[in-house]
């Protein structure tokens, strides 16, 4: 399968990473409270506010070019490692295998993909846009640059949690004012426009509230950049709710979550066929490169599985997207999920 066809019709897919160090200290220093459920120790979920996709959105749904963790391309700026953790509102459990898109302006306030007044010369460009797939912990991470600002808008990042063709949560995030402007001040040759003049109250998006859209921002000594983190609650009940939102498979099969997940070397991918078919399982890395392929032909109706042993396949233990391709007398059908490494390499 060519890379352009990978995940063409996927509604779910992810990336694993650890909680940015210093989050608690940053929350205290900025006055942002990390509310916790006293009974479970987990976050108290509040539905992420819905916001406009803005004047410069691009539909990434069927374009696997944007399936990437590093969205910088050649754009200069302070490195930002952005993590989003997705929860289901009803039970506040992590939501795996949903696709998360991000897009934002560059250090000078310009967006890729458009050429118009105030954003000239950017048509056909693709920088600072991409998507990843939530892992078993409901987390995605992106490597990008810290965005600049432009007239009328405070510094922000757009994101979309794409759950299915019938539901997607679209919102925006921003950063603590003092820390953000300190970053600009510390890098004057990059951020030549200087401090962001807007406050939350004067921004036309966040003036009605920003508490649940304020990401943490902490220095990363290893990269010389920063880490950012935000918890995002969407409609549904975490893992259990997603069964009703399974990608379109033409009613030909059901793809299960691998088990164990996270895994440490060997894992099993279950699936159920409703009609006899030839089946392929393909493993892809998080940049969309196919690493392995397994086949089972002439399978009958019922429960089946692939046993995936990374050592036998000659690939390291890692976090991978897996796609099941089913071909029978009714056509070709696909569905994808994510398998998460128990101890992903950093």
VEXVOBA-667059 format. One record per residue: x, y, z of N, C-alpha, C, CB in turn; residue in one letter. Coordinates in steps of 0.001 Angstrom, whole numbers, plus 500000, padded with zeros to 6 digits. Glycine has a CB too. Example, Ala and Ser with C-alpha at 12.3 -4.5 7.8 and 13.67 -1.06 7.14 Angstrom:
BEGIN
513190494310507800512300495500507800513200496700507800511308495527509046a/512850497750507080513670498940507140512900500030507870514084499402505725s/
//
This chain:
BEGIN
500844498799500000500000500000500000500879501251500000499045500006501230x/500584502187499142501331503427499080500989504308500270501049504162497770x/501961505163500651501760506007501816500547506916501664502994506837502070x/500251507344500432499133508253500221497801507588500525499140508768498798x/497798506234500491496563505517500785496415505180502263496500504253499973x/497519505301503010497497504931504426496538505822505212498908505020505025x/495694505200505979494724505915506826493773506796506028495455506766507840x/493555506483504783492716507337503939491333507546504532492590506738502552x/490795506487505117489442506609505657489405506448507165488536505589505019x/490564506616507824490619506352509252489871507415510049492060506276509714x/489162506997511062488553507925512002489265507880513337487075507613512182x/490127506879513532490870506741514773492322506457514444490276505623515662x/493212506862515272494554506383515137495417506818516296495138506850513852x/498016507651516995498443508116518255499886508199518518497896507340519198x/500257508615519685501630508819520057501767508829521569502158510110519460x/502832508271522113502973508216523570504072509130524040503249506795524033x/503898509720525220504925510554525830504585510758527286505057511911525102x/505543511267528047505325511449529482504848512858529774506606511152530266x/504199513027530919503723514333531340504892515279531488502940514236532651x/504820516486530926505934517410531000506348517659532440505577518719530325x/507659517613532676508166517881534014507842519311534417509682517632534084x/507567519497535679507335520849536189505929521350536009508253521788535536x/504994520493535594503634520961535348503005521515536607502778519839534795x/503181520804537750502560521237538992503114522585539424502773520197540091x/504440522743539307505043524012539702504564525144538817506560523920539652x/504450524876537525503998525912536608502566526297536918504122525445535157x/501714525302537187500328525598537493500220526495538708499549524318537716x/501061526224539700501023527045540902501496528456540623501868526424541994x/502539528599539797503103529917539539502191530789538703504428529783538857x/501317530155537891500426530920537032499030531065537621500339530272535679x/498773530384538724497454530458539328496460529503538695496932531853539237x/496873528697537703495975527744537056495893526486537897496450527412535620x/494712526131538331494539524966539178494346523716538340493359525160540116x/495071522664538713494873521368538096493883520601538978496237520589537927x/492595520729538720491571520127539555491612518615539450490195520646539171x/491443517927540610491488516479540636490272515924541358492772515995541301x/489797514808540867488703514104541507489255513414542750488036513079540533x/488736513763543928489277513223545161489055511727545278488666513920546340x/488044511213544589487738509790544679488660508958543803486295509540544290x/488962509454542619489735508666541655491153509158541466489043508664540335x/491426510393541853492736510979541592492880511504540188493801509977541851x/491869511289539348491911511761537969491382513172537839491122510839537077x/491505513751536659491041515123536454489524515213536477491569515666535137x/489012516336536930487585516602536835487318517134535434487106517615537939x/486573516382534661486417516715533252485345517773533030486083515472532459x/485657518737532194484717519738531712484849519788530197484981521146532362x/483730519755529502483759519730528043484576520894527502482335519772527475x/485501520593526603486328521645526019485434522624525261487413521043525075x/485580523925525476484764524892524733484955524751523230485105526316525164x/483878524865522503483929524800521045484287526166520484482583524312520465x/485239526203519572485690527463518975485722527341517460487085527856519510x/485793528485516805485907528508515349487217527878514894485804529942514828x/487168527241513742488390526716513140489261527824512584488055525730512043x/488732529055512593489517530204512161489446530435510664490944530029512572x/490124531484510212490077531810508780491022530965507930490406533264508582x/491853530132508560492860529402507789492865527900508073494226529968508076x/491699527247508091491705525793508321492005525036507030490352525332508898x/492520523826507167492666522908506042492142521552506502494166522814505550x/491417520864505637490902519554505977492014518517505816489679519199505098x/492463517942506942493544516959506918493027515529506886494440517146508119x/491706515365506815491072514071507049491665512951506200489599514175506779x/491782513160504907492212512080504016493602512320503440491218511914502885x/494386513220504053495700513554503519496772513031504463495845515083503314x/497335511865504153498285511243505056499635511955505093498484509814504665x/499857512925504220501069513730504313501169514374505697501088514812503211x/500018514728506268500011515430507551500063514491508751498785516292507649x/500118513177508511500276512233509616501734512271510051499841510776509203x/502045513193510950503426513420511345503461514025512746504145514343510329x/504528513714513440504702514238514790505400515590514768505494513253515645x/506388515735513899507133516988513771506531517786512619508665516724513536x/505940518939512925505236519729511914506013520977511509503868520126512427x/507249521113511965507984522379511780508399522638510336509214522385512652x/508749521594509601509392521749508298510620522656508474508389522345507234x/510705523746507731511892524602507864511609525887508629512438524944506496x/510543525922509386510148527151510066511007527408511308508672527085510455x/511632528587511401512411528921512594511497529311513752513394530061512291x/511991529100514953511239529454516147511700528616517319509737529274515919x/511290528985518504511631528224519702510869526901519677511302529034520997x/511574525791519879510925524479519818509877524353520917511969523348519944x/508715523828520535507628523575521471507210522121521346506425524525521210x/507269521383522450506785520009522500505394520048523127507765519072523314x/504383519869522308502993520017522738502371518654522969502177520808521699x/501806518470524169501071517248524471499625517586524810501736516482525633x/498695516833524206497278516909524536496841515542525054496424517348523296x/496059515546526127495528514296526684494016514355526575495983514079528180x/493423513372525900492001513384525578491238512487526555491768512923524118x/490149513052527132489301512323528066487867512278527539489346512974529467x/487136511230527937485705511172527681484972511863528818485224509708527521x/484044512742528490483376513572529482482560512759530486482481514563528791x/481909511709530026480963510998530885481628510274532047480185510012530069x/482811509664531798483456508928532885484882509389533162483462507462532566x/485341510411532439486663511001532633487784509977532466486750511634534010x/487587509031531557488622508059531221489303508470529919488024506634531101x/490570508103529750491278508450528512490594507859527284492724507968528577x/490684508584526174490100508143524912491238507820523936489141509236524320x/491473506543523654492518506178522695491996506189521267493085504804523027x/492936506189520322492643505943518903491800507012518221491950504644518769x/491733508207518777491097509307518050492193510155517397490202510181519006x/491878510688516255492842511518515539492779512947516052492580511477514022x/493936513538516303494020514911516801494815515748515807494676514960518217x/494168516764515234494805517690514301495229518950515045493853518041513130x/496362519521514670496730520859515140497147521713513962497866520791516188x/496978523022514082497502523972513110497633525332513798496578524061511844x/498646526089513399498851527413514001499767528250513117499448527285515429x/499876529510513458500693530441512670502168530284513011500247531894512912x/503020530856512168504455530826512427504842531949513385505245530945511110x/506122532187513556506586533184514522506166534598514143508093533120514648x/505851534800512863505462536130512389503955536289512214506147536423511082x/503190535254512571501738535350512493501144534896511176501328536737512743x/501896534145510367501414533690509057501024532220509102502484533917507979x/499979531857508321499506530481508223499848529897506856497990530412508471x/500200528617506842500438527938505575499111527669504857501205526619505806x/499212527555503530498075527116502737497198528214502172497251526242503544x/497443529474502521496588530571502077497438531752501615495632531007503206x/496903532493500669497520533744500255496418534775500091498337533572498933x/496358535692501017495334536734501004495829537903501833493973536203501545x/495058538928501919495459540122502648495857539765504075494327541158502650x/497045540188504452497562539895505779498199538531505903496476540010506768x/498125537710504854498703536365504895499203535992503496497656535320505409x/499915536898502891500300536757501494501455535775501306500678538106500928x/501420535099500151502538534261499733502627532904500391503778534969499982x/501579532464501087501657531194501813500861530071501143501160531386503227x/500229530336500010499442529310499307500342528151498901498742529909498057x/499845526934499076500592525752498684501594525266499717501297526023497424x/501823526023500770502759525626501815502030524789502875503421526874502462x/502789524021503632502172523024504515502695523062505952502392521651503950x/503509524030506298504150524051507610503140524214508761505171525178507660x/503535523691509925502819523866511196501383523347511147502811525329511582x/501217522222510458499945521505510423500247520011510481499114521868509137x/499429519265511206499630517826511250498635517146512164501031517510511693x/498651515814512128497813515069513054498555513856513585496512514641512378x/498148513457514771498620512242515402497408511491515939499648512552516536x/497654510331516531496592509442516979496776509186518466496591508109516176x/495716509329519241495826509176520686496202507754521058494522509565521363x/497159507620521961497633506307522367496717505705523429499067506397522891x/497166504626524080496343503937525065496031504824526266497036502670525527x/496832505871526473496590506807527564495821508040527117497896507224528178x/495347508038525861494618509187525339495512510363524991493595509624526330x/496796510140524779497754511230524600498295511312523177498901511067525566x/498545512534522736499287512797521501500357513832521805498339513288520350x/501458513778521082502493514799521204502894515292519824503721514252521960x/503244516561519767503719517189518528504997517961518820502633518132517920x/505891517972517844507056518844517889506794519988516930508376518075517523x/506777521210517442506463522366516615507293523552517104504936522691516657x/506922524756516722507568525961517249506533526765518022508199526819516102x/507017527586518920506084528440519649505532529479518676506777529126520880x/504194529591518590503605530501517596503772531968517988502123530186517410x/503740532818516969503699534251517210502262534719517377504379535011516068x/502038535989517136500692536552517230500476537474516041500484537317518579x/499229537837515816498926538768514733497795539674515180498551538014513424x/497590540742514467496631541766514855495246541179515075496570542855513801x/494695541443516236493344541005516563493260539685517292492556540913515336x/494367538916517340494343537622518014495533537444518934494308536503517001x/495246536957520110496292536583521043496964535309520533495719536382522478x/498168535038520978498881533814520613498008532598520918500235533717521371x/497876531653519953497002530507520146497378529381519193495539530907519946x/496857528187519481496998527012518620495617526406518428497998525963519231x/495258526119517188494001525444516877494187523937517008493510525813515452x/493150523233517462493201521782517450491802521213517242493814521251518756x/491783520007516686490536519283516444490720517835516883490117519361514939x/489796517352517699489763515937518049488708515292517152489443515714519591x/489179514542516163488284513938515167487920512537515647488954513890513739x/486695512371516116486253511097516661485638510215515585485254511324517782x/484797510785514757484130510017513709483582510996512684482990509117514293x/483040510494511568482442511399510591481275512208511127481991510624509413x/480730511820512286479576512547512819479912513388514046478479511576513167x/481161513325514534481503514141515707482974514480515730481122513420516994x/483264515763515863484627516254516067484568517453516996485309516630514712x/485484517519517941485574518662518857486634519614518336485909518204520315x/486256520857518063487171521865517524487342522968518557486645522447516171x/488590523288518882488827524308519890490181524975519656488761523699521302x/490610525785520612491885526474520562492486526481521962491723527919520013x/493810526582522026494481526714523312495379527935523289495292525447523647x/495709528421524479496597529560524616497509529333525819495793530880524766x/498277530344526201499322530169527202499279531288528246500697530126526531x/499863531070529434499931532130530445500617533374529894500673531634531692x/500028534533530146500493535782529535501946536096529863499620536926529983x/502299536059531142503646536475531547504701535533530982503755536527533078x/504453534232531033505432533269530535505593533377529026505023531849530916x/504488533571528333504531533704526873505341534934526470503102533793526294x/505068536064527087505783537289526718507237537262527158505095538496527318x/507533536514528217508929536332528608509674535528527545509025535629529981x/509003534537526970509611533762525895509923534653524703508691532612525471x/508977535505524335509224536448523237510404537363523550507969537288522959x/510445537873524781511505538811525174512874538141525182511209539396526555x/512907536851525512514179536137525557514694535763524172514037534893526395x/513853535902523151514236535515521788513878536629520798513539534187521379x/514454537827520986514050538982520168514440538881518701514647540223520736x/515484538110518387515866537993516976514916537087516203517290537463516860x/514218536205516914513225535349516277511860536010516254513141534012516990x/511428536494517431510094537082517569510231538601517548509391536600518888x/510412539103516330510754540512516158509592541461516427511261540737514772x/508379540942516517507224541803516802507098542113518287505942541146516306x/507870541411519105507874541705520534506702541092521268507875543181520750x/506355541699522393505329541166523280503957541157522611505277541976524566x/503174540159522945501787540063522488500977541129523230501194538617522735x/500356542062522518499676543172523193498311542810523772499510544306522236x/497739541672523387496394541345523829496393540591525162495690540522522768x/495301540700525871495030539897527053493883538954526712494689540794528296x/493566538058527631492436537156527387491137537941527231492302536138528532x/490991538999527987489747539780527952489591540574526667489693540721529132x/490714540892525996490631541676524762490691540815523510491743542690524725x/490856539501523670490853538585522533489423538165522238491745537345522810x/489054538120520963487648537857520637487246536400520783487365538299519241x/488203535505521055487887534098521299487876533784522787488888533196520584x/488894534224523502489036533852524903488414534848525880490479533691525224x/487803535909525368487220536909526262486051536374527069486772538101525469x/485422535275526593484301534701527337484733533543528233483228534228526373x/486046533343528367486568532299529232487717531554528595485481531336529598x/488678531125529411489846530430528891490390529378529858490927531428528568x/489738529201530986490263528335532039490619526941531538489260528225533156x/489777526368530694489993524997530241490792524930528944488666524302530057x/491290526073528491492074526141527253493462526710527487491348526981526218x/493840526864528762495134527444529120496144526324529326495019528323530397x/497051526179528389498061525124528460499185525526529399498621524814527066x/499811524532530006501011524802530789502170525109529846501355523600531711x/503207525743530374504376526099529574505597526027530472504228527523528937x/506491525058530202507674524854531037508918524710530172507500523614531932x/510065525249530624511311525092529873511721523628529774512430525902530525x/512298523265528645512852521935528441514366522090528282512207521226527187x/515103521653529287516549521858529295517254521040528231517112521517530649x/516655519938527812517294519089526805517261519707525416516626517735526769x/516144520347525081515996520910523730516284522406523680514597520653523213x/516292523063524843516411524514524852515110525196524513517473524952523892x/514061524401524344512745524946524038511816524828525222512146524247522839x/510537524510524943509523524447525989508617523248525777508698525737526023x/508008522792526882506964521787526851505636522447527195507277520626527827x/504563522015526535503217522503526838502290521314526990502700523466525731x/501268521469527853500368520356528148498967520873528395500864519556529362x/497973520162527841496575520518528064495735519252528092496066521491526970x/494799519182529061493833518098529122492549518539528428493556517680530591x/492019517668527558490880518009526714489782516969526916491298518090525217x/488622517400527375487490516494527543486539516650526362486754516767528881x/486152515522525777485240515518524640483989514715525000485931514929523376x/482963514816524187481738514078524429481993512578524347480657514493523430x/481309511833525184481461510389525188481939509901526540482425509952524100x/482195508611526628482565507985527895483884507249527780481475507028528355x/484862507907527221486172507285527139486168506080526232486646506890528505x/486909505063526631487110503893525792485784503226525436488025502899526488x/484882503098526426483662502350526186482755503008525158482918502172527468x/482814504336525059481909505037524144482331504906522699481827506493524509x/483585504561522463484083504596521089483579503440520234485582504589521096x/483072502399520865482594501267520076481498501679519117482091500164520984x/480708502688519488479621503137518632480115504042517515478578503857519451x/481383504455517596481912505404516626483017504783515791482427506647517329x/482999503453515661484005502737514899484014503215513443483753501223514968x/485215503330512826485281503781511436484419502936510518486711503760510949x/484034503502509407483204502795508442483972501611507856482740503749507321x/483418500424508004484036499217507471483087498475506556484488498308508598x/482026499140506142481064498514505249480312497359505881481756498038504026x/480389497247507211479728496152507888480382494807507654478320496090507463x/481610494825507097482277493574506738483086492974507880483175493801505560x/483558493799508792484400493275509864484446494264511025485827492985509347x/484953493765512149485202494597513321486653494403513746484221494244514489x/487383495488513886488771495442514334488832495751515822489648496437513533x/489434494845516587489550495056518021490846495759518401489457493739518742x/490921496189519659492149496772520195493127495647520513491859497635521465x/494381495840520168495386494828520492495470494609521996496757495236519941x/495872493414522388496059493111523801497282492227523968494806492427524393x/498109492445525002497986493579525925498313494889525220498909493388527139x/497827495963525782498107497304525266498070498282526439497076497717524149x/499217498866526807500527498812526143501135497397526151501489499789526821x/502051497165525197502683495862525060504193496036525174502298495191523708x/504913494926525351506365495016525533507153494142524564506723494636526941x/506499493485523630507234492660522669506309491876521772508159491714523388x/505306491239522379504335490490521601502934490939521991504507488967521814x/502082491067520996500711491490521245499801490849520207500586493039521212x/498524490759520523497552490112519647496541491116519140496841488972520374x/496284491088517834495294491966517206494082491128516830495885492690515951x/492957491308517528491768490514517220490881491196516176490967490258518493x/490171490403515398489202490957514465488132489907514181489893491417513150x/486996490367513718485874489482513424485376489754512019484734489665514452x/485276488715511214484787488836509839483308488469509777485608487935508883x/482562489289509074481145488992508840480923488264507523480331490274508856x/481973488282506672481950487538505416483360487022505149481437488429504228x/483480485924504431484790485365504107485619486394503342484642484066503280x/486945486404503621487775487459503025489251487087503094487536488806503736x/490045487790502267491497487826502407491846489035503276492214487900501001x/492797488866504189493069489895505191494563490193505259492549489457506572x/494882491465505392496272491899505617496319492809506835496848492635504360x/497364492655507622497637493570508728498940494284508433497705492818510097x/498911495609508443500092496411508147500424497274509355499870497287506887x/501723497377509662502204498222510751502914499434510165503150497431511698x/502590500613510707503186501865510252503791502605511435502137502748509539x/504905503296511198505427504161512255504628505452512289506932504458512042x/504969506345513194504150507533513406504391508620512375504403508083514771x/505262508349511410505418509251510273504743508679509033506903509512509995x/504048507539509169503295506956508064504067505989507199502779508025507218x/505267505558507626506063504607506852505673503186507236507579504837507079x/505371502339506225505007500968506511506242500166506895504306500334505308x/506162499428508011507297498675508532507141497163508389507505499018509975x/505903496686508394505690495241508328504313494951507765505851494595509719x/504171493730507214502895493303506654502710491814506928502825493601505127x/501514491441507357501167490051507616499876489745506863501013489773509154x/499737488531506340498554488191505551497931486882506028498917488090504065x/496619486795505879495873485551506069494804485505504976495230485462507523x/494865484507504134493940484411503005492841483380503286494703484038501718x/491717483589502590490597482645502618490090482372504030491009481343501971x/489969483420504814489444483276506166487922483240506129489936484424507069x/487340482432506981485895482329507034485272483305508016485500480935507394x/483963483262508096483222484116509017483599483765510459481692483967508796x/483752484791511299484006484541512712485198485297513257484208483089512935x/485642484855514456486724485519515176488085485041514672486596485266516685x/489002485997514501490362485683514066491330486611514784490508485819512517x/492626486381514576493615487255515196494952487177514465493799486889516669x/495732488229514598497133488246514216497958488359515500497444489427513221x/498999487540515622499950487680516723501142488465516195500392486278517297x/501402489610516786502463490502516330503636490394517294501959491976516227x/504762489884516812505988489785517596507025490673516919506491488290517712x/507361491781517545508241492761516899509634492193516630508356494012517766x/510101491289517494511418490700517262511418489844516005511851489862518468x/510388489031515842510300488195514651510135489033513387509143487218514781x/509485490181513519509283491063512368510514491917512066508085491964512610x/511499491891512970512726492639512743512592494125512967513200492403511372x/511658494515513825511490495930514153511527496084515670510154496495513565x/511945497239516176512011497424517630510626497550518241512838498660517971x/510543497272519539509305497558520261509046499052520159509389497095521761x/507837499425519785507532500847519609506039501073519530508209501394518356x/505678502313519418504282502694519245503992502776517754503969504049519956x/503047501969517293502756501871515870501257501970515606503305500564515307x/500911502485514439499546502366513940499436501039513198499165503574513009x/498346500321513428498126499099512670496825499217511888498097497866513604x/496883498761510656495734498857509756495364497481509242496033499805508580x/494085497139509361493569495886508830492900496161507490492574495220509824x/493359495461506449492787495565505105492024494278504815493900495819504024x/490742494404504523489878493260504272489352493354502839488703493205505302x/489549492297502080489077492274500684488235491024500468490277492312499676x/487005491243499972486116490121499697485260490431498473485224489814500923x/484229489667498251483409489836497050482683491181497012482399488714496958x/482614491851498176481899493122498233482815494333498062481164493230499541x/484138494113498062485057495222497880486212495168498862484326496528498021x/486886496309499015488036496438499917487682497404501030489305496923499153x/488043497040502270487659497818503443488861497918504387486432497173504165x/488905499004505183490066499264506024489629499834507373491037500231505322x/490426499568508383490244500201509684491594500187510399489136499469510533x/491827501182511250493127501320511893492993501675513369493954502374511180x/493982501266514139494093501620515549495567501794515893493431500539516457x/495835502027517178497204502255517627497594501210518662497360503672518207x/498789500679518558499362499856519620500477500663520285499904498485519059x/500440500682521598501330501548522370502411500728523051500538502351523412x/503651501148522918504752500478523595504680500725525097506100500956523036x/504951499683525887504892499819527337505955500774527837505051498466528008x/507135500739527206508221501629527594508779502285526344509333500863528364x/508032503259525763508482503865524499509807504580524676507433504845523967x/510636504496523652511945505174523686511747506671523605512858504691522530x/512592507415524290512518508876524268513729509443523560512418509446525696x/
//
